[in-house]
Amino acid sequence: RSFGQVFPLDLNCKTLITFRVLICRNYKGDVDMVEIDHFLPLLMQQEEEGLICPVMSHGNVHFLWIKHNNLYLVATTNKNSNASLVYSFLYKLVEVFTEYFKELEEESIQDNFVVVYELLDELMDFGFPQTTDSKILQEYITQEGAKLEVAKSKVPTTVTNAVSWRSEGIKYKKNEVFIDVIESINVLVNANGSVMSSDIVGSIKLKTMLSGMPELRLGLNDRVLFALTGRDKGKTVAMEDVKFHQCVRLSRFESDRTISFIPPDGESELMSYRINTHVKPLIWIESVIEKFSHSRVEIMVKAKGQFKKQSVANNVEVRVPVPSDADSPKFKTSTGHAKYVPEKNLVVWTIKSFPGGKEYLMRAHFGLPSVENDEMEGKPPITVNFEIPYFTVSGIQVRYMKIIEKSGYQALPWVRYITQSGDYQLRTNA
Amino acid sequence: MPYLGSEDMVRELRRALSNPNVQSDHLRYRNTILKVVRAMSQGVDVSGLFSEMVKACATVDVVQKKLVYVFLCSYASLNPELSLLVINTLRKDCQDPNPMVRSLALRNMTNLRLPSLVEYVEQPLTAGLRDRAACVRRVAVLGWAKLHKLQASSDIDAAVVNELYSLLRDPDPVVMVNCLRALEEILKEEGGVAINKPIAHHLLNRLKECDVWGQCEVLKILERYRPQSEDELFDILSLLDPSLLSPHPPVMAATLSLFLSLCSGLPAASLSALERVRGPLLAACGSASREMRFTALCHIQLLLRSLPGLMGAHYKRFFCGYAEPAYIKQRKMQLLVELVNDENVALVLDELKGYCTDVNTDTAQAAISAIGRIGRSYSDRCLEILTGLLGLKQEHITSAVVQTVRDLVWVCPQCSEAVCLALEGCEETVQDSQGRQALLWLLGVYGERVSSAPYVLEVFIDGLRSEVSPGVKMELLTATMRLFLCRPAETQDMLGRLLHYCIEEETDMCVRDQALFYYRLLHCGIEETRKVLQGRRSDPSLGVLIGRPAEPVNQWARSFNTLEPLKQSAAETESTSGGSPEPVTSVPRPNTDLSLSSLSPSPVDKVHTESHTLPQIKWLHRSSIYYNIHPTFAGLYTEYLHGFVVFHME
């Protein structure tokens, strides 16, 4: 329920011996500061035993931790806390810091530790989360604050405002909204070619550059609206796990299915959803990997675009695992080019543009040493990255975006659709 | 900056801080303070600069103020007297027209954690509660909680408590939630904030205004409220219903927890709430954060105790991704074991089979043990997979298979035929002591059917001098004794050598005592020996996997949404991979309690698993003299023990 301390710990992954606490904030004083010294030995002990767990205990102090880049963010508590809340908060920290520093890592913390301290003070008080919305925080804690001669010390209207996600008095010369509809496909295919699981994670992202306090109304196609509200039990696939940004008036959506809101300024995610359905994998892979011990590995991979002929997949990358002791690669491709990445034990086959319905082939040949590697190697799956513009699997469409502001300016909405690979794995028979 | 030792650095910084030229230059002053705080966060002891820093506090620059406050709060407890100097600046800041400055001053005033300052802090805090700006009220409310924590003995004025109660109606939702938090802390002795009907309804109505953290807090506190009538209860439930489907896992979990506590008298309502959260829980299992996925999986395990069929159709969601961390894979496998049924068993086993060759040996062993658990209901299919794995001749796989098979045979004696066939040749691959103990146990119990058994044991006996594990030695003693009972001609000679070595040369007391015990037992005659050693070979009554009765929700509702499920399942993993359903000697069980406790080894009982021969006896060595011995054994046993043993009966 409340956290004693939050420490982004820095740990050099390679040596695992030296580490230091980068920033540490003891919010409540319930847990002694020295307790954090037990964290690393515990972590290393668990790592050795191969049983790392995101909760660790020392006496009656519990460490809940997450890892981001090479940083460990650790919350300590001596209560029987609500675990998911603690993890949510730690991830919120990562999110806020990342929005501030682009990348959350040891260097960015050291370079910006003043801001980090300021943020930690605003994010949590006495072990309780306070202001965690980075949009609001950014209004009164700025990185420039540490540089400017006279710091900005204006109270953001949002801390007291009714519309907490947008402040008043925003001005743009040209009023525009960019709408990105993005769907990620997650697929897991078995070695014998059957689809074990597949789902679509979709999101509608906005980049709002509008003056004043505009009222927006987003119109989606009926099919999707029915799916969203779950009223149509028949033809359409049900959308699960629909999340709206806090700005969307939920009661309005429930009563007449209109998505109306006052948008946050700049970039934000308006809504996200998940469709758990059997989608046909957009890029189908068939592979034959034959390993002749002590001599060679032969790989044949066939990729097929299982989407409409009019669409084109861009930047397709098929990543095929090879044994770690393979050498002297030879490739032959019907299109694109293949490259051996020895540090990742992968062949990466890149196809810049892959039209729907087409089928391409890649062959690879590797030598194997006569003295074989004794270590057991796992069977990593083939993974595929791609993006298909102007296309969505669910068929979601933005019909209109109405923008009304009391000053009556004209604003332009822009829409883009893109489908991309998420966790896209095909197991191999090798 | 040139390299300086910490003392030089402090001296240098002090000179800069007290330099009037620096002080008059805004930017240089702030940069110097920045250096001090940087040094502090790098672990340099800069506490000596306290008085200089106190002076730096009086400035109009908010960022500089914040930096100084960070410093002061870290070192205040070392300099309580000097800290008094700060309080004036802080109190002045509390009057500042800028609400940001006011809230900053109030927050740091209470963060100094100095009991001597309490009297100076109370007045600004009281004023803070009535401040116009919500951000100041937020800080002031929590300030009272901090004050109370600092001086738990002194009672907070009843007027303040009343004021906090009235601030529950504050228009700012964070102030409202902070009031709850503060009252919880202040009224801890009296059981926390009192929730009566008007307060409960007020909180419920404003739930939607709060952020995720606030909602969780409110939901948690509402668990204390008991509706006065059934109508009211159902009104509350229907108000909460949308939150059950919240896309934020913490809110969903907190809502369910509240549901379960409100419905503790209505099992049917609780169960239907569990059905409702299935979707959000499954969504949480696919969350981008692996810790969230882990938490969701652990909580699903909890729900399945009451609704075993809850996730049946969704078993594919628990298939493991290649790159998932071991702790998630292991939890998913435990779930898959629970979800197996006639339709999906082939697919699930196929999937688990794939995990048996995972690079992480713990994951591989967990997969093997999961197959073994499924084997209790689908023994043929599972044995086929398990014996197939032996062909890989991988040390850790064979060891895990042998252990799994031992456990499986214990509950499914009909498997013993196939197991005996598969055992041949395993001894060459199994290296670790757990695996060898399992192998020895199997050879002892099924020795008559494994033709090579005496030869395998002989190799063990010949290598006794280099054997380090007492557990293996004890298992070897028992196995050889058992084999002697069914194949005396082949075994007599080696048993003699074994007993001779263990009694005359062995340094480990436990091994020696056991050898002596068997030696004396043999003197009692072969019938007596048979009675002790050849008892039940298995216990089919133990674990049939499918059809376990559903537990009532109340059994686990209290631990829902805490750390417990995450910890609990960690202990379960240990028992599935390390422990075993106990193969036991022929001693009749004196009472069921004892046998039950021996079936669920707590994680502390590591010692226990070392010795499978006499499983109800905890072996600890002389250094921590304490033997826990089965009562029926005790009488027979005492005479061989040498006076230094303390009996400790459970």
Interface residues (C-beta under 8 A of the other chain):
Chain A: R1 S2 R20 L22 I23 K28 G29 E49 G50 L51 I52 C53 P54 V55 S57 H62 L64 I66 N80 S81 N82 A83 S84 L85 Y87 S88 F89 L90 Y91 F113 V114 Y117 E118 D121 D125 F126 F128 P129 Q130 T131 T132 D133 Y140 G145 A146 E149 V150 A151 S153 K154 V155 V159 T160 N186 L188 A191 M196 S197 D199 E240 D241 V242 K243 R274 M376 E377 G378 K379 P380 P381 D423 Q425 R427
Chain B: H26 L27 L34 V37 R38 S41 Q42 G43 D61 V62 V63 K66 L67 V70 N98 P99 M100 V101 R107 R113 A133 A134 C135 R138 V139 L142 A145 K146 K149 D172 V174 V177 N178 R181 D211 V212 W213 C216 E217 K220 P247 H248 P249 P250 A253 A254 G279 P280 A283 A284 G286 S289 R290 E291 M292 F294 T295 A296 K316 R317 F319 G321 Y322 P325 A326 Y327 E351 G354 T357 D358 V359 N360 T361 D362 Q394 N561 T562 L563 E564 L566 K567 A570 T573
